[in-house]
Amino acid sequence: ETSAWSIDPQFVTSSRKIVGYAGGIKPVNVGKVAQDTIKACQESGGKEFWIDMESGVRSKVIGASGKEEEDIFDLSKCYECIDTICELGLIEHPPVLQ
């Protein structure tokens, strides 16, 4: 069975057989995206994969003026993603984050 992610035109493969996905990835779906990207990598004969997250690890906060919202890079969202990827067994949990 082919997943929706693995047939999505946003998947990118290169001659080096590295597969990647970008778009709409955030802490709540990073595990599923990683699993689907791994599957697409395997189906294409790839050996490595990447995922690209930007807006999914950002948050809006009230700025110093107390009126305007600022868009910030949110480390807590990054840590959530790291935890999820580690729980999948794709990498070992970095000791400094335990």
Number of C-alpha atoms within 10 A of each C-alpha: 3 10 12 9 18 21 11 11 9 12 17 16 17 10 7 10 16 16 25 20 24 14 13 13 21 20 19 13 13 20 20 15 19 22 17 19 23 21 19 25 23 15 11 15 14 18 12 14 19 15 15 13 18 13 15 19 19 17 15 12 13 11 12 9 7 8 9 11 13 12 13 13 15 15 12 13 17 17 14 16 21 21 20 21 20 15 13 14 10 13 12 12 15 10 6 5 8 6
